[in-house]
């Protein structure tokens, strides 16, 4: 597919989106958002993809929304930008396959939201995370949604109200990201994780991701009731039977992804 703001590629079962507007620090213009949505909608129909990686060109992951689109417009135009961005975040969250963010440099405002919307996030040690909208008179209300579902209230409010910037180490400690590595190992670390996921049964991973997000908001008793049904039904998958049998026979499983 030919895009203006992103690059998209697929190698075997590994899909990759590269934010490709380094001249704007990969700001989320409406056009860029629409391109990502197009890719996700294609992936929603695919049974051949195991994992999606979101990375960036240039020095920074994503600086947030393209601010020049947020001045001199109408309420309708503003609502359209944030509606489509929210739909993009939700689609990433609901995509059947795991989504990994590979973060270098700044992930600010909606860029920080994008990191929070991904299932896993790997960052190089010099990466920075912030929701600093308050500094320009626009509280980061939409980024707040992903942020508060990753970190604790006090840290989230500190970032939102003061514009505090978290280092990669702090972001890891507070649960915003999954792992930290040196800058020279970011790509290697990211794709090592992605390739590991790709070796597993796609039906198992897809079921697992869906059930994780469904149970996380449930009370413990309800979650256990739900999970015992999911795992019972999952045992009917050919891959589950193959995996257990392979373990018992001390051999490598052969997945059929069904």
Secondary structure as UniProt FT lines:
FT   STRAND          6..11
FT   TURN            12..13
FT   STRAND          14..19
FT   HELIX           22..24
FT   TURN            25..26
FT   HELIX           30..44
FT   STRAND          51..56
FT   HELIX           67..70
FT   HELIX           75..94
FT   STRAND          98..103
FT   STRAND          106..108
FT   HELIX           110..117
FT   STRAND          120..124
FT   TURN            125..126
FT   STRAND          128..130
FT   HELIX           133..136
FT   HELIX           141..148
FT   TURN            149..150
FT   HELIX           153..162
FT   STRAND          166..167
FT   HELIX           168..173
FT   TURN            174..175
FT   STRAND          179..181
FT   HELIX           183..185
FT   HELIX           186..198
FT   HELIX           202..215
FT   TURN            216..217
FT   HELIX           220..234
FT   TURN            235..236
FT   HELIX           238..248
FT   TURN            249..250
//
